[in-house]
Amino acid sequence: MGKVILKGFIVVPEEELNLVSKALEKHVELAKQESGCLVFNVYQRSHSPCYFDVYEEFSSNY
């Protein structure tokens, strides 16, 4: 089984942090339900709360 791995980060403006944090919860939930999704994680950096690290793995067989 092949897979596609994506790693990156997003930077959220401080004034939108609460809104984006709540939206990310739902986004992660929906992404994990997608066909071929193996891993989908978003972590907020403790030392820089406006930065979120993103890690995704999807099966390339879809």
C-alpha positions as CSV (number, residue, x, y, z in Angstrom):
1,M,0.0,0.0,0.0
2,G,1.4,3.4,-1.0
3,K,0.7,6.5,0.9
4,V,1.0,10.2,0.7
5,I,2.4,12.1,3.7
6,L,2.0,15.8,4.1
7,K,3.6,17.8,6.9
8,G,3.4,21.5,7.4
9,F,2.1,24.3,9.6
10,I,-0.4,27.1,9.6
11,V,-0.1,30.5,11.2
12,V,-3.3,32.0,12.6
13,P,-3.6,35.7,13.3
14,E,-4.0,36.2,17.1
15,E,-7.4,37.9,16.7
16,E,-8.8,34.8,14.9
17,L,-7.2,32.2,17.2
18,N,-10.4,31.1,19.0
19,L,-12.5,30.9,15.9
20,V,-9.8,28.9,14.0
21,S,-9.2,26.6,16.9
22,K,-12.8,25.6,17.1
23,A,-13.1,25.2,13.4
24,L,-10.0,23.0,13.3
25,E,-11.6,20.5,15.8
26,K,-14.4,19.9,13.3
27,H,-12.0,19.9,10.3
28,V,-9.8,17.2,11.9
29,E,-12.9,15.1,12.7
30,L,-14.2,15.3,9.1
31,A,-10.7,14.7,7.6
32,K,-10.3,11.5,9.6
33,Q,-13.6,10.2,8.1
34,E,-12.3,10.7,4.5
35,S,-11.7,7.6,2.4
36,G,-8.0,6.7,2.6
37,C,-7.2,8.8,5.6
38,L,-4.7,7.0,7.8
39,V,-3.6,9.8,10.1
40,F,-4.6,13.4,10.4
41,N,-3.3,15.4,13.3
42,V,-3.1,19.1,14.1
43,Y,-1.0,20.3,17.2
44,Q,-1.0,23.8,18.6
45,R,2.5,24.8,19.6
46,S,2.7,25.5,23.3
47,H,5.5,28.1,22.9
48,S,3.8,29.8,19.9
49,P,0.0,29.4,20.1
50,C,-0.6,31.0,16.8
51,Y,1.3,28.1,15.1
52,F,-0.3,24.8,14.4
53,D,1.7,21.8,13.1
54,V,-0.2,19.6,10.6
55,Y,0.6,15.9,9.8
56,E,-1.4,13.9,7.4
57,E,-1.2,10.4,5.9
58,F,-3.5,9.1,3.2
59,S,-3.5,5.9,1.2
60,S,-2.5,6.5,-2.4
61,N,-4.7,3.6,-3.5
62,Y,-7.8,5.9,-3.7
